[in-house]
Amino acid sequence: MIKRLFDIIAALLGIIILSPFLLIIALLVGIGSRGGILYKQIRVGKDMKEFRLLKFRTMYADSDKKGLLTVGMRDSRITPIGYFLRRYKLDELPQLFNVLMGDMSIVGPRPEVPKYVAMYNAEQKKVLSVRPGITDYASIEYVNENEVLAKSDKPEELYINEVMPAKLKLNLKYINEMGFMTDLKIILRTLTKVV
């Protein structure tokens, strides 16, 4: 209950304080390339409930049909403004609305697409017992995930066999340590990492 109250207050304050900035980003995305301002992707949340995760669009229209993973910062599907937004994680800001709607929390395991959730084992599925978040231990540890994948000849295999299990292990660690102070620590570490 306290976590949800904190989420609502933090998301509202974030949206209000950042609203001029959000408007500028929206204009830049709209002017920069054809397509919508927001990118909506189906993700799996608490108790296996699917929802539409919101991001500022950083890729050219219909690019996700060429694959779900983005590899490196020089993926040709990423727009010029998209590189900047991704580098500083600004494309994630619309998820504050996901938090307000109750689909997400400020801190919690990052929600995954159904394709990869279907590969979870019984232990890994425990991450679906809590509301997913904008940031967590795995987000901090794998802040440069795209660059890690870019070094592989088979990035999806690397993601499935190494990156995803490691991230899920960190997600489970978070669940075991959940609490206000843990969330505060993760938020501060995330801000430090991004800045």
Secondary structure, DSSP 8 states (H G I E B T S, - for coil): -HHHHHHHHHHHHHHHHHHHHHHHHHHHHHHHSSS-SEEEEEEE-GGG-EEEEEEE--B-TTGGGG-S---STT-TTB-HHHHHHHHTTGGGTTHHHHHHHTS-EEES---B-HHHHTT--TTGGGGGGS--EEE-HHHHHTTTHHHHHHT-SSHHHHIIIIIHHHHHHHHHHHHHH-SHHHHHHHHHHHHHHH-
